[in-house]
């Protein structure tokens, strides 16, 4: 799957992955979703975004951690 809504430009936001050349980092979107914000709420806060932008940010995040080992502490 090709991600078309995620852009990386070293001259914008220091090369942080953003949504469609907007100054909205993917990490910001992922953080909002993690805090329980709905797509509707995120778009209300960031009216330049579209629902597909949020979906692609989630896909990008999933790909970024795919097949990596994360330091998760087991429950005791």
C-alpha positions as CSV (number, residue, x, y, z in Angstrom):
1,X,0.0,0.0,0.0
2,X,1.4,3.4,-1.0
3,X,0.8,6.2,1.5
4,X,0.0,9.4,-0.5
5,X,-1.1,11.7,2.3
6,X,2.1,11.6,4.4
7,X,4.8,14.0,3.4
8,X,8.4,14.4,4.7
9,X,10.2,17.6,3.8
10,X,13.4,18.4,5.6
11,X,12.7,22.1,5.2
12,X,9.3,21.9,6.9
13,X,9.0,20.9,10.6
14,X,12.6,19.5,10.4
15,X,11.6,16.6,8.3
16,X,9.0,15.2,10.7
17,X,6.3,13.2,8.8
18,X,3.3,15.5,8.3
19,X,-0.1,15.3,6.7
20,X,-0.2,16.6,3.0
21,X,2.5,19.2,3.5
22,X,0.5,20.8,6.2
23,X,2.3,21.6,9.4
24,X,0.3,18.9,11.2
25,X,2.6,16.1,12.3
26,X,1.5,12.5,12.0
27,X,2.5,12.1,15.7
28,X,0.0,14.8,16.7
29,X,-2.8,12.9,15.0
30,X,-1.8,9.6,16.5
31,X,-1.6,11.2,20.0
32,X,-5.1,12.6,19.6
33,X,-6.5,9.2,18.6
34,X,-4.6,7.6,21.5
35,X,-6.3,10.1,23.9
36,X,-9.7,9.0,22.6
37,X,-10.5,11.9,20.3
38,X,-12.9,10.9,17.5
39,X,-12.3,11.7,13.9
40,X,-15.0,14.3,14.1
41,X,-13.4,16.0,17.1
42,X,-9.9,16.0,15.4
43,X,-11.3,17.5,12.2
44,X,-13.1,20.2,14.3
45,X,-9.7,21.0,15.9
46,X,-7.8,20.8,12.6
47,X,-10.3,21.8,9.9
48,X,-7.7,21.4,7.1
49,X,-7.7,17.6,7.8
50,X,-9.9,15.0,6.2
51,X,-11.0,11.7,7.6
52,X,-8.7,9.9,5.1
53,X,-5.7,11.9,6.5
54,X,-6.4,10.4,10.0
55,X,-6.8,6.9,8.6
56,X,-3.5,7.2,6.7
57,X,-1.7,8.5,9.8
58,X,-2.8,5.4,11.7
59,X,-1.6,3.2,8.8
60,X,1.8,5.1,8.8
61,X,2.2,4.5,12.5
62,X,1.3,0.8,12.2
63,X,4.0,0.4,9.5
64,X,6.5,2.3,11.5
65,X,6.4,-0.2,14.4
66,X,5.8,-3.3,12.3
67,X,8.3,-6.0,13.0
68,X,10.2,-4.1,15.6
69,X,10.8,-5.2,19.2
70,X,9.5,-2.7,21.7
71,X,10.7,-2.6,25.3
72,X,7.4,-3.6,26.9
73,X,7.7,-4.6,30.6
74,X,5.7,-7.8,31.3
75,X,3.1,-7.7,34.1
76,X,4.0,-9.3,37.4
